[in-house]
Amino acid sequence: MKNLLEDIEEILLMGPGPSCVPPEVYKALSRKTLGHLDPYFLDIMEELKEMLRRIMNTRNNLTFPISGTGSAGMEAAFVNLVEPGDSVLIIKNGVFGMRMEDVAGRLGAKVDVLEFTWGTPVDLEAVEKKIRQESYRIVAVVHAETSTGVRNPVTEIGTILKGSDSIYLVDTVTSLGGLEIRMDDWNIDVLYSGTQKCLSCPPGLAPLSFSEKAMAKLNGRKTKVPNWYLDLTLIANYWGQNRVYHHTAPVNMLYGLYQALRVIFEEGPEKVFQRHRENHLALIKGLEKLGLKMLVDEPYRLPMLNAVCVPDGVDELSVRRRLRSEFKIEIGGGLGPLAGKIWRIGLMGHTARIENVTRLLMALQEALQESKKVA
Ligand SMILES: Cc1ncc(COP(=O)(O)O)c(C=O)c1O
């Protein structure tokens, strides 16, 4: 039987994730597997936790990667905090806010949703009004809404919540590693991410951090955390000093994340964020030259996820298929109400380079011309 792995092509990953993985990270993934309680591996874990604290700008003790993708991070955040009847406010303007609503609802939370039009940012006045009207146990928002390309004002929401009893929960799956995040300064209590976006590691881990306030809520639960695998009181015994076996850590994935973070710190986070911004601006300029329009107004655009409106008369899917088959480039389509209406172009982590921007713009120009001829 033919080995399918031998024929995997090199595709330029310019969709909503996964992003391109640098060679150093591939190399790290293929290092020799150690036991998950091996003393040398424990040293790697300690450094990994410290690098995560640095990229999140937090001193939180409970900071480590959950075994699982970004959704496992989301699930871990809610499942550890929500007890039946807890009031939760979800600030929603896209698919991932919608997913939060579903996750919190399944846990028996009393979920309240403040929804904004997809493609527009969260309105701070409305948030402030809502939070003053009712006190919530948890207030949750997505920083970088990958489904629309909107950057939500997480710093300002943190300022509104300062001094309140609410636990502030932020999804940074798409933003961590591409935008500055200051967890402690922004009063964020719970933050989770994913490895396959701006951290430029394959999918499989969800960095997570809990503040003291979030830990107090977890430790004060009247009921057990209803999910054994994601119960942080158990997992913390492995990632903390006790080193008690919980589940077999995905050792090689953790090597990958360790190396991916080293790559970011070697370049310097500020330079990495600047590279994201510059390439985003170069992409927008090129798209505008092609006559394309962006979905999101300028001040709210994410550098790492660019939502482009599909022009009238152009078949969204056929352009994407052509990019993939002929030019070996992957971009994403729209989700939910934006399906068929937008393309989502990712400039995440290692992908955010000018040569990739240029290659995509040339390919897109040809694919658009072809699609107009067909129409
Ligand atoms: C903002 C956001 N949150 C959560 C997720 C879920 O992550 P995963 O697909 O890795 O489970 C994603 C994935 O695209 C995302 O973009």
The ligand as an SDF file (V2000), in Angstrom:
LIG
                    3D

 16 16  0  0  0  0  0  0  0  0999 V2000
  -10.7040   32.6180   18.0660 C   0  0  0  0  0  0  0  0  0  0  0  0
  -10.7140   31.1210   18.0790 C   0  0  0  0  0  0  0  0  0  0  0  0
  -11.1030   30.4710   19.1800 N   0  0  0  0  0  0  0  0  0  0  0  0
  -11.1270   29.1320   19.2390 C   0  0  0  0  0  0  0  0  0  0  0  0
  -10.7510   28.3590   18.1560 C   0  0  0  0  0  0  0  0  0  0  0  0
  -10.7950   26.8790   18.2390 C   0  0  0  0  0  0  0  0  0  0  0  0
   -9.5230   26.3480   18.1030 O   0  0  0  0  0  0  0  0  0  0  0  0
   -9.2620   24.8800   17.5030 P   0  0  0  0  0  0  0  0  0  0  0  0
   -9.8190   24.8340   16.1400 O   0  0  0  0  0  0  0  0  0  0  0  0
   -7.7710   24.8010   17.5640 O   0  0  0  0  0  0  0  0  0  0  0  0
   -9.9070   23.9130   18.4130 O   0  0  0  0  0  0  0  0  0  0  0  0
  -10.3310   28.9940   16.9870 C   0  0  0  0  0  0  0  0  0  0  0  0
   -9.9490   28.2190   15.7950 C   0  0  0  0  0  0  0  0  0  0  0  0
   -9.8440   28.6990   14.7020 O   0  0  0  0  0  0  0  0  0  0  0  0
  -10.3210   30.4070   16.9540 C   0  0  0  0  0  0  0  0  0  0  0  0
   -9.9270   31.0510   15.8510 O   0  0  0  0  0  0  0  0  0  0  0  0
  1  2  1  0
  2  3  1  0
  2 15  2  0
  3  4  2  0
  4  5  1  0
  5  6  1  0
  5 12  2  0
  6  7  1  0
  7  8  1  0
  8  9  2  0
  8 10  1  0
  8 11  1  0
 12 13  1  0
 12 15  1  0
 13 14  2  0
 15 16  1  0
M  END
$$$$
